[in-house]
């Protein structure tokens, strides 16, 4: 493979030979204070509309390499950024002790609004995968005038916060009745003791665990991608009945790790064979090298800051650093939406009831919920042909 970078300071766009035909690597300055690396396909000119694609963890804009040409070929102008803290966008060298506030959810929404505006759009269509699905959801909630439609992938949106209602005359203690479950203590009391990956990713040790993995970044990512894909035989998901340690213990070890083990050690136990790697058409080794070269350079802390900012359920729905999300309490995603995930993805079940709440309650104009046979968590890569078809049909129907 050709050199990954142009040896400029700051780092330049991808060199020739890295991206599929029709996708360009470029930078956009002044995006909420960032110099943002963006993959682009098509052009604004006579485009039907703009489409913004948001990746997850541990991914990059490159994760959309199979969808972007299909959208551009259908006449759309496609923009896929390396999100704040990732890849070649400014701030990928963030440290654990750096200010966490830039990673609060409303600032991530502001990043996307700034990028859309920089490209000269008043409104766009939106899609997000994994953590990018969460950002896309809040973009849609906060600015329905800008984000005309939304496709969520692999991470369902369970809705906005619910504020205490009709409590003015209630006794002071009853207005906040109920004790939240201490899920970390419950998991630690299991036999064997466990801990949730979100909690682990929020620790100081997490970045070194991934970046300094004994097997190296490339093999860590290979095992991680394999274990969360439809290729791994251990992925036979089923809904969880409740948010409890006993139910969460049904999840594979990459979601609820053995206490004392990090993620690198956990996934190393399921490293695919050379033959399995050779047979992996959705992520050949030269394509995985695009990811590993970037993470070898930057480390993982930029992406891990996102987990730190939403490390508790209350924070996701408007507590802690994201308390300002409570201004959207009771709001729904009212614009046309669609959900796509792999049928072999445990992630759609890890928050009990979220999938059901999204379909009709959190999203009130859901046009389709699709679980693709054989695909796991990386659905837009594993099931690219079907994802491309579904997304194009959805956009053309609007």
Buried (B, 14 or more C-beta within 10 A) or exposed (E): EEEBBEEEEEBBBBBEEBBEEBBBBEBBEEBBBBBBBBBBBBEEEEBBBBBBBBBBBBBBBBBBBBBBBBBBEBBBBBBBBBBBBBBBBBBBEBEBEBEBEBBBBBBBBBBBBBBBBBBEBEBBBBBBBBBBBBBBBBBBBBBBEBBBBBBBBBBBBBBBBEEEEEEEEEEEEEEEEEEEEEBBEBBEEBEEEBBBBBBBBBBEEBBBBBBEBEBEBBBBBBBBBBBBBBBBEEBEBEEBEEBBBEBBBBBBBBBBBBBEBBBBBBBBEBBBEEEEBEEBEBBEEEBBBBBBBBBBBBBBBBBBBBBBBBBBBBBBBBBBBBEEBBEBBEBBBEBBBBBBBBBBBBBBBBBBBBBBBBBEEBBEBBBBBBBBEEBBBBBBBBBBEBBBEBBBEBBEEE
